[in-house]
Amino acid sequence: MTARGDRILGLALLVLAVAYGWAAQQWPAPFGGHEAVGPETFPTILSVVLALSSCYLIAKPDPDAHWPWGRTAIELVMAVGILVVYALVLEPLGFIPATTVAVGTLCWRMGAGPKGAFITGLVSAVVVFFLFNNLLELSLPAGLLAFE
């Protein structure tokens, strides 16, 4: 990919960042009024980081960039596919099961052994769930683990 390709990718990611940030701002304020940290905080931070990264890619493209081919390209497509499936099953399955499978599968595809990869997925899912639900008071979907 040339500098032109980097700029096109940067522009596409900038459009995505703006759309993502705008969508995050459309979420209703939590019950009881608007707080400093609400459900839109994390997606907004992600959209700002993506926008800044996109602007850097547009301003300073890599002149020697080359897209990977073969096995590496297949692994990248699989990683994107895993993340798309993760987004689709996050709410019905819940954060912990979906994140365990997604992180475990990605770790395994990056070379970790299956047992260690899925233990890493489970530990990271539980820790992040605890941090968001208890410390930041931002609820994540419980899905299959919901107690009603």
N, C-alpha and C positions, 0 to 999 in steps of 0.2 A: 504494500500500500504506500502510496506517495504522500507528500505533504498535503496535496489536494484531498486525498482520501481521508486523512486525519481531520482536516477542516470540515469535511462533510459529516464525518462521524461526530465531531465536536458540536456542530450545529444541531444535529439530530438529538444528541444527548441534552443539549441546552433546552430544546423544545420540550423534551420529556421532563426535565427538571422543573420547568415553569408549570407544565400541566400538573405534575405531581404535587408541587407546592400549592398551587391553586386549589386542587382537590382537597388537600389537607386542611385548608382554611375554611372549607365549606362544612366541616363537621360541626354539629351543634355544640354549644357550650355545655359543660357538665351540669348536672342538677345542682342548684344552689348558687349559680353564678359562674362567671369566668375566673379561672384560677391562673396563676403564673405557669403551672405545668398542667397541661390538659392532653386530650387524646391527639391533638394536632402537633404537639411539640416535637416528637421524634421524627415524624415524616417531614416536618418543616426543616429540621436540621439536616436530614438526608438530602432534601431538595436543594438546600443552599450549598452543601458540599459538592453535589453533582453539578450544579450550575457553575461554581468556581472552577472545578476540574475541567468542565467543558470549555469555559473561556480560555483556560490555559492551553488546552489542546488546539483551539482555534488560533490563538496567538503564537504559540511555539510548537508547531507540528514537528514530528520526528522525520528528518529528511531520509533516513535509511530504514524506515519501517517496512517490515515484510510480514504478511499474514502467514500463520502457520498452515501447513498442509499435512495430509496424512493422519496419523494417529493423534497428534496434538489437536488438530482441528476437530476430530471426532470427539475427543475428550471435552473440548470447550463447548461444543454443541450439546453434549450430554449434560454438562454442568448447567447450562442455561435451561435445558429441559427439566432438570431436577428442580430448579428454582421456580419455574412456571407451575409445575405440579404442586410444589410446596405452597405457593400462593393460593392455588385452587382448593387444597384440602385443609388449609390452616384452620378455617372456621369450623367445618364439620367434624374433623378429627380432634382438634384442640391443639394448643401450642406445644405442649410437651411431646405427645406422640409424633406430630408432624415434624417438629424440629429435630427430634431424636433420629428419625429416619432420614431427613434431608442432610443434616450435618454428618451423620454416620456414613451415608452413601458418598458424600463428597470427600470425607476423609479417606474412605476406602479407595475411591478412584484416584486419590493423590498418593496412594502407596502404603497406607497404614493397613495393618492386618484387620480382618473383619471384626474380631472381638474387641480390639482396642478402639477401632473406629466408632463402633456403636456405643461403647462405654463413654467415649468422649462426647458423642452426640447426646446421650442421656444426661450426663453430668452438666454439659453446657445448657441444655434445655431447662433443667431443673433450676440451675443457678440464675439464668436470665429470667425465668418465670418468677422466682422469688424476688429478684431485684425490682422487676417492673411492678408486680402486684403488691408487695409489702413495703418496699422503700420508696419507690416513686409514686405509688398508689395509682398506677395505670393498669387497668385490667386487661389481661390477654385472654383469648378464647379458651375456655376449659374443654369444650367439645365432649369427647367420650368420657372425660374424667369429671364432668359436672355432677354435683350432688344437689339434687332438687327434692 
